[in-house]
Amino acid sequence: MKKNIIKIIEIILVLCILFSGYKIGSYYKSNRDFKKDQEEYQKILASAAEESQEEKDGPDQETTEKPEGPVIRPQQKALQALKAQYPDMIGKIQIPGTEIDFPIAQGRDNDFYLDHNYKKDYHPFGTIFLDYRNKADFTDTNSVLYGHNVRSGHVFHDLEKFQEESFVKDHPYIFIDTPEGRKTYKIVAVYPTSAYDKYRDPDYPGNQWEEFIKRINKNNLLSTPMPPGKYRLLTLSTCSDVKDRLVVHGIEVDKDE
């Protein structure tokens, strides 16, 4: 009887070891694949931007005639080329001082891109994506971006740094590039909150806006209160060990860097 019990325990231990090894191997593979996808994305972006720059610097530069309509930058051309290849890709996000420099997708719901990359391939880290209720040109009162907080440092993990006010002062801006141009946001609030908090609505009509700003001021880890009036917000949302979610808000500003 004892021998049978020992045998069963040994089998269970072996299975646990095999399962743990599988999980560890799977995690490392996910990290490796994520980095590979990111390198490919950066190469595609750089190549498209270089081709656009070459077109800009071509024979037409000798003419004195000004082009009609707005000037399209190489970065915009690159994003337009990527969107043509991957229609759900609506832009990219970059935050100086962090590793956050990723494509942004938008799906028909807020589930698909939790575990798919911008190419629609399965990946447990997912990709950064805009709330499906938002306009893709970021013209809503509140445009919300989601991303996983991967402990190995990927996706929105670096948002944790903004819980230190000194880091925010040194790195106050978030840049969103779209095929239409660049939008710049200045970080004004950071706080952990519940997943059920109403911080993700595209708009806050009437008194709802004032109530929303009051909630932000109450929870804000930064010392400066939110400015009065109504403006466009960019909201970044990720998981938090303190509460369910960590939220970063930025106000759109007229700053083109």
Buried (B, 14 or more C-beta within 10 A) or exposed (E): EEEEEEEEEEEEEEEEEEEEEEEEEEBEEBBEBBEEBBEEBEEBBEEBBEBBBEEBEEEEEEEEEEEEEEEBBBBBBBBBBBBEEBEBBBBBBBBEBBEBBBBBBBBEEBEBBBEBBBBBEEBBBBBBBBBBBBEBBBEBBBBBBBBBBBEEEBBBBBBBBBBEEEBBEEBBBBBBBBBBBBBBBBBBBBBBBEEEBEBBBBEBEEEEBEEBBEBBBEBBBBEEEBEEEEEBBBBBBBBBEEBBBBBBBBBBBEEEE
